[in-house]
Amino acid sequence: MKKPNFQAWLQQKVSDEPEVILAGKLEYLRLYLTDAMREIRNKAGLTQAQLAQKLGVKQAAVSKLESALKEHELESVLHYLHALGADLLIAVKQGDDLYQASDNEGVLLVDVPDVVFQKALAANMSVREYVHVAVEKFSREDDGLRTALVKLLESDDPVALKVRARLGSRTTQEVAVDLEKCLSLSEEEDRIFAVKNVLVANVACGESNRGTSNEFDEIELLDLAEELLDKLANILE
């Protein structure tokens, strides 16, 4: 069953009066909260009567909690959700600042840009579903890139042989993780110096080290860094 698009309806401007705007925000909260409450109850396979028995209240009390037309006490909502093993995540937003008020620190709330909402709408998905799919896709690509980097470093490629000669006690897997971080840098010069740092034992990708190395010839290291970046560019393509 397709969920109702409350968002499009509520985004319609109806007034400039602060009281009316506040009333709209309250309506928005009730609509989405009660819709979520009904959904998790249904997923739990419980009727209103069964949940009422679990809560120790009458069915009418559960029906009232699930109605967007009624007032809701925070304590009653939390009691309802707790009985279903659910948490209420709350955040307060002022300008660009987002303050999480929930006690569940294991689940973070984020401020999603409007462009993400539009993309989710175009994909006929909720924002949560869209972000979840995007994160899964990114994770798969990330794992694939790391596997490719390890494969390159362990190959008989001349550049890989030079790199392995500088690994010291580090494994190819550890170096691959650092190289991934280097590839995330936007400026080419920064990427070169970051890769050069990775080639020096005990220097992490994010550290600044553009001076002459005490152990290796600086020019030789930079040349090897550029060669390695060329190889990595082929992998990314």
C-alpha positions as CSV (number, residue, x, y, z in Angstrom):
1,M,0.0,0.0,0.0
2,K,1.4,3.4,-1.0
3,K,1.9,5.7,1.9
4,P,0.1,9.1,1.7
5,N,2.3,12.1,0.6
6,F,1.7,14.3,3.6
7,Q,4.8,16.3,2.7
8,A,3.5,17.8,-0.5
9,W,0.3,18.8,1.1
10,L,1.8,20.4,4.1
11,Q,4.4,22.3,2.2
12,Q,1.7,24.4,0.6
13,K,1.8,27.9,2.0
14,V,-1.5,28.9,3.5
15,S,-0.6,31.9,5.7
16,D,2.1,34.3,6.9
17,E,0.6,34.3,10.4
18,P,3.0,32.7,13.1
19,E,0.0,31.0,14.8
20,V,-1.1,29.4,11.6
21,I,2.4,28.3,10.7
22,L,2.8,26.7,14.2
23,A,-0.6,24.9,13.8
24,G,0.7,23.5,10.5
25,K,3.8,22.2,12.2
26,L,1.8,20.5,14.8
27,E,-0.5,18.9,12.2
28,Y,2.6,17.8,10.3
29,L,4.0,16.1,13.5
30,R,0.7,14.4,14.3
31,L,0.3,13.1,10.8
32,Y,3.7,11.5,10.6
33,L,3.9,10.4,14.2
34,T,0.5,8.6,14.1
35,D,1.2,7.1,10.7
36,A,4.5,5.7,12.0
37,M,2.9,4.4,15.2
38,R,0.2,2.5,13.2
39,E,2.8,1.1,10.9
40,I,5.0,-0.4,13.6
41,R,2.0,-1.8,15.4
42,N,0.9,-3.5,12.2
43,K,4.4,-4.8,11.6
44,A,4.3,-6.3,15.1
45,G,1.2,-8.2,14.1
46,L,-0.9,-6.6,16.9
47,T,-4.4,-5.2,16.8
48,Q,-5.4,-2.1,18.7
49,A,-7.1,-4.4,21.3
50,Q,-4.0,-6.6,21.7
51,L,-1.7,-3.6,22.1
52,A,-4.2,-2.1,24.6
53,Q,-4.0,-5.2,26.7
54,K,-0.2,-5.1,26.6
55,L,-0.3,-1.5,27.7
56,G,-2.9,-2.1,30.4
57,V,-5.3,0.4,28.9
58,K,-8.6,0.4,27.0
59,Q,-8.6,0.0,23.2
60,A,-10.1,3.6,23.0
61,A,-6.8,4.9,24.4
62,V,-4.8,3.2,21.7
63,S,-7.2,4.5,19.0
64,K,-6.8,8.0,20.4
65,L,-3.0,7.8,20.3
66,E,-3.1,6.7,16.7
67,S,-5.4,9.5,15.6
68,A,-3.8,12.6,14.1
69,L,-6.9,14.6,15.2
70,K,-6.2,14.2,18.9
71,E,-3.8,15.8,21.3
72,H,-0.9,13.5,22.4
73,E,1.0,13.5,25.7
74,L,4.7,12.7,25.2
75,E,4.7,10.2,28.0
76,S,1.8,8.2,26.4
77,V,3.6,8.2,23.1
78,L,6.8,6.9,24.6
79,H,4.9,4.2,26.5
80,Y,3.2,3.1,23.3
81,L,6.5,3.0,21.4
82,H,8.4,1.3,24.2
83,A,5.8,-1.5,24.3
84,L,6.6,-2.2,20.6
85,G,10.4,-2.0,21.1
86,A,10.7,1.3,19.3
87,D,12.5,4.6,20.1
88,L,11.4,8.1,19.6
89,L,14.3,10.1,18.0
90,I,14.0,13.8,18.6
91,A,16.2,16.7,17.4
92,V,15.9,20.5,17.7
93,K,17.1,22.5,14.7
94,Q,18.0,26.2,14.8
95,G,19.5,27.6,11.6
96,D,22.3,25.2,10.6
97,D,22.6,23.7,14.1
98,L,21.0,20.4,14.9
99,Y,20.7,19.3,18.5
100,Q,19.8,15.7,19.1
101,A,17.6,15.3,22.2
102,S,17.1,11.5,22.0
103,D,18.6,9.2,24.6
104,N,19.5,6.7,21.9
105,E,23.0,7.8,20.9
106,G,23.4,4.7,18.7
107,V,21.1,6.2,16.2
108,L,22.0,9.7,14.9
109,L,19.7,12.1,13.3
110,V,21.0,14.1,10.3
111,D,19.7,17.2,8.5
112,V,19.0,15.9,4.9
113,P,19.4,18.6,2.2
114,D,16.3,19.4,0.1
115,V,18.0,18.0,-3.0
116,V,18.1,14.5,-1.3
117,F,14.3,14.8,-0.6
118,Q,13.7,15.7,-4.3
119,K,15.8,12.7,-5.5
120,A,13.9,10.4,-3.1
121,L,10.6,11.8,-4.4
122,A,11.6,11.2,-8.0
123,A,12.6,7.6,-7.1
124,N,9.2,7.1,-5.4
125,M,10.9,6.4,-2.1
126,S,10.9,7.8,1.3
127,V,14.0,9.8,2.3
128,R,15.0,7.1,4.8
129,E,14.8,4.4,2.1
130,Y,16.7,6.5,-0.4
131,V,19.5,7.3,2.0
132,H,19.7,3.6,3.1
133,V,20.0,2.4,-0.5
134,A,22.6,5.1,-1.3
135,V,24.7,4.1,1.8
136,E,24.6,0.4,0.8
137,K,25.6,1.3,-2.7
138,F,28.5,3.4,-1.5
139,S,29.6,0.6,0.9
140,R,29.7,-1.9,-1.9
141,E,31.7,0.4,-4.1
142,D,34.0,1.1,-1.2
143,D,34.6,-2.6,-0.6
144,G,35.2,-3.2,-4.3
145,L,37.7,-0.4,-4.5
146,R,39.6,-1.7,-1.5
147,T,39.7,-5.2,-3.0
148,A,41.0,-3.8,-6.2
149,L,43.7,-1.8,-4.4
150,V,44.9,-4.9,-2.5
151,K,44.9,-6.9,-5.7
152,L,47.1,-4.2,-7.4
153,L,49.5,-4.0,-4.4
154,E,49.9,-7.8,-4.3
155,S,50.5,-8.1,-8.1
156,D,53.8,-8.3,-10.0
157,D,53.3,-4.9,-11.5
158,P,56.6,-2.9,-11.3
159,V,54.9,-0.1,-9.4
160,A,53.4,-2.6,-6.9
161,L,56.9,-4.1,-6.4
162,K,58.3,-0.7,-5.5
163,V,55.5,0.0,-3.1
164,R,55.8,-3.3,-1.3
165,A,59.5,-2.6,-0.8
166,R,58.4,0.4,1.3
167,L,55.7,-1.3,3.4
168,G,57.8,-2.1,6.4
169,S,55.7,-4.0,8.9
170,R,52.4,-2.8,7.3
171,T,50.2,-5.2,5.4
172,T,48.8,-4.4,1.9
173,Q,45.3,-4.3,3.4
174,E,46.5,-1.5,5.8
175,V,48.1,0.5,3.0
176,A,45.0,0.0,0.8
177,V,42.9,1.7,3.6
178,D,45.2,4.7,3.6
179,L,45.2,4.9,-0.2
180,E,41.4,5.1,-0.2
181,K,41.6,8.1,2.1
182,C,44.1,9.7,-0.3
183,L,41.8,9.2,-3.2
184,S,39.1,11.2,-1.4
185,L,41.2,14.4,-1.5
186,S,39.9,16.8,-4.1
187,E,43.2,18.5,-5.1
188,E,45.7,16.5,-7.3
189,E,48.7,18.0,-5.5
190,D,47.3,17.0,-2.1
191,R,46.7,13.5,-3.4
192,I,50.3,13.2,-4.6
193,F,51.8,14.3,-1.2
194,A,49.3,12.2,0.7
195,V,50.3,9.0,-1.3
196,K,53.9,10.0,-0.8
197,N,53.3,10.0,2.9
198,V,51.7,6.6,2.8
199,L,54.8,5.3,1.1
200,V,56.8,6.4,4.1
201,A,56.5,3.9,7.0
202,N,54.6,5.2,10.0
203,V,53.2,8.3,8.3
204,A,49.4,8.4,8.0
205,C,47.6,9.7,4.9
206,G,46.1,12.7,6.6
207,E,49.3,14.0,8.1
208,S,51.2,16.9,6.5
209,N,54.7,16.0,5.4
210,R,55.9,18.0,2.4
211,G,59.5,18.4,3.5
212,T,62.4,16.2,2.6
213,S,62.2,12.7,4.0
214,N,65.0,11.6,6.3
215,E,64.9,8.0,4.9
216,F,64.0,8.3,1.3
217,D,64.8,10.6,-1.5
218,E,61.9,13.1,-1.8
219,I,61.9,13.2,-5.6
220,E,62.0,9.4,-5.9
221,L,59.0,9.2,-3.5
222,L,57.0,11.8,-5.3
223,D,57.7,10.1,-8.7
224,L,56.5,6.7,-7.2
225,A,53.4,8.5,-5.8
226,E,52.5,9.8,-9.2
227,E,53.0,6.4,-10.8
228,L,50.8,4.8,-8.2
229,L,48.1,7.4,-8.7
230,D,48.1,6.7,-12.4
231,K,47.5,3.0,-11.6
232,L,44.8,3.9,-9.1
233,A,43.2,6.2,-11.7
234,N,42.9,3.2,-14.1
235,I,41.2,1.2,-11.3
236,L,38.7,4.0,-10.7
237,E,37.9,4.2,-14.4
